[in-house]
Amino acid sequence: MIRLILVDDQLLLRESIAYLLENDEAIEVVGMGENGDEAVKLCETLNPDIVLMDIEMPTMDGVTATKIIKQKYPHIKVVILTTFENPDNIMESFVNNADGYIVKNISHKDLTRSIKCIYNGLTVIHESVKKIMVDRFKGLSNYKSQYQDILNEREIEIVKYIAAGYSNKEIGALMSFSQGTIKNNVSKILEKLEYSDRMQIAIFAIENGIV
């Protein structure tokens, strides 16, 4: 039996999805929540196999909740189920170790099949999401295996922390630098790599084996 928590800020939607999922004898919805904070708390009390979670929610969004859950409970699988195909949300979800990313126009049959695949150790990515990821990675491939010629040791260390999800303030504390110094270094990294945001740095770190 797959023990599942369903998290979505729309009551009718989560109750409808729960009803459909529980028609499958292999799935049991053991808890429901309306935001990421509740998702984290439910994981602590219920220890589910899978969390099926929306992204855009009040109090705490699904991407942040995914990061916390995977850090605290790495054995719990987290699946994003959302209407949003935002490239940054997609990449950040996988940087934070999401086990799947599915959009809500999926059929009930395909959703239950996806949940079972993820439970058995596979990663499931909706076809439209896969295209977004491939396009993003193509734009990053120019620097593969060349990062040591581009970044100095301090910058590489900062890149590692960015990929791990740390803020400038947290990185400064870990490296014994001021927040302003880290901010300046991040700006230099963005300039050297010709990127526009921290998410691209995180993806760069993964693709080049820095983390």
N, C-alpha and C positions, 0 to 999 in steps of 0.2 A: 504494500500500500504506500503510495506517494503522499506524504503529508505536506500540504501546501498552505501558505499564507498569501492572501490576496490584498493588495494595497492600492487604493484609488480614491481620489477625493469625491467622486460622484457615487452617491449611495445606490442609486438605481442600477448603474452600470456594474458595480462590484457585486451586487446581489444577483444580477442577471448572469454574470460570468460564473459566479460560484454555483448557481443552480445548474448551469450547463455542464460545468466540470464534474460535479458530483453525480451526474448521470453515468459517468464512467466508473466502473467498479474498482479501478486501479488508483483512483485519485480521491483523497479526502481533504476538503478545505477545513483546516483546523482553526483558522483565525482570519479576521479581516481588520484592516485599518484604513485611515483616511489621509495619512501623511507619512513622510519618511521617519519622523521621530517615533511614531507608533510602530512602524515596521521594525525598527531596532529593538524596541521594548518587547514586541511579540516574539522576536527571535530568541531573546534572552529567556522568556518564560515558556515558550512552546517548542523550541528547538526543531523547526520544520526541516524538511528535505529541500524545499524550494520556496523562494519568495517570488511572486509574480507582481511586478510593481510598475506603476505609472511614473512619469518623470515630473510633469508640471503639477506640483501639489503645494499647499500652504505649509507653513512652519518649517518643513525640511523637504527639499525636492528629492526625487528618486535617485539621481546621480550621487548626491552627497550620502544618502542612506546606503547606497550600494558600497561606497568606499568604506563606511564604518562597519557594515555587516561583514564584508570580506576580510577586514582587518581583525575583527573580534571573533568571527565564526567562519573561518575559511572553508569549512566542510559544507556550509549551507550554500546552495546554488541560487543565484539571483538572475532573474529573467526580466528584462525591461519589456513592458507591453504598453505602447503609447501611440498616439496619433501623430507625433512629431518626428520628422525625419531630418532634424537639425544636425548637420555634420559635426559640430562641436560636441553636442550631446552624445552622439553615437561614439565618437572617438574617446571622449572622456569616460563613458560607461565601460568601454573595454580596457582603457588604461587602469580603471579601478576594478578590473577583473570580473566584469559581468559575464555570465555564462550564456547569454542569449539576448537578442534584440529583435523584437517582433512588433510590427505595426498592427493597429486594431482592425484593419479591414480583412484580417485573416479569418478563415472559416473556423467554426467550432471544431470540426474534425481535424483540421491542420493544427489548431492550437493544442488539442489534447495529444496529438502525435508529437508535436514539438516538446511538450512538457516531458513526455516519456523518454524522448531522445536525450534531453538535457539531464534527466535523472540518471541515465545510463552513461553519462560522461561525455556526451557530444556537445559541441557548441552550435547553436542554431541562429542563423542570421537571415532575416527577410531579404528577398532578392533585391528589392530597391535599396535596402541598407547596404548590402554587399557592394553595389555599384558606387555608392557614395564613398565607401571605405577605399575601394580600389582607386578611384579618382584622386582621393586625398593622398594615398601612398605613392602614386605615380609622381605627384608633385614634390615628393620628398626624396626620391631615389638618387638625385644627383650627388648627394653628399655621402652616400654609403661608403663605409670603411675609410673615410677621409677626415673624420672629425678631429683626430689628434693633430692634423695639420692646420685646422681652422681654430680650434679652441685651446686655451691654456688649461693647466691643471685645475685652477680655481673654478674656471667656467664649467669644466666637465663635472666637477663636484656639485655645482649649483644645478646643472642640468639633471643630475641624478635626483636631487631633492625635489625639483619641479615635477619630474616624472612620478615621484612618490606622493605628490599631492600637497607638499608643504607650501605655505605662504611665504612671502618675503620676510615677514617678521619672524616666522619659525626658522627659516633658513639662517637668518642673521644670528639668532640665538645659538643654533647648532654650530655655526662656523666662527662665532665670536666677532661678528661684524655688525654694524648698525643696519637698520632696515633700509636706510637711504643708500648705503654702499651696495647692498644686495640689489636694490632696484636699479641702480646704475649699471651693475654687472649684467643684469637680465636684459637691459636695453642694449648693451653691447653685444650680447649673445644673439638677440633678435636681428640686430644690424648685420652681424657676421653671416648669419644663416639666411638672411633676407626673408625672414618670417615676420608675421604681424601679431602673433599671440602666443601665450604660454602653452596652449594645447598642441600647437605644432612642434614646440620644443619637446614636449613629452612623447609625442609620436616619433620624433627624430631619435630620441634616446632609446626607444624600444627597437626601432628598425636597425639601429647601428650597434645593438648589443651593449649599450652603456649601462642598462639596468637588466 
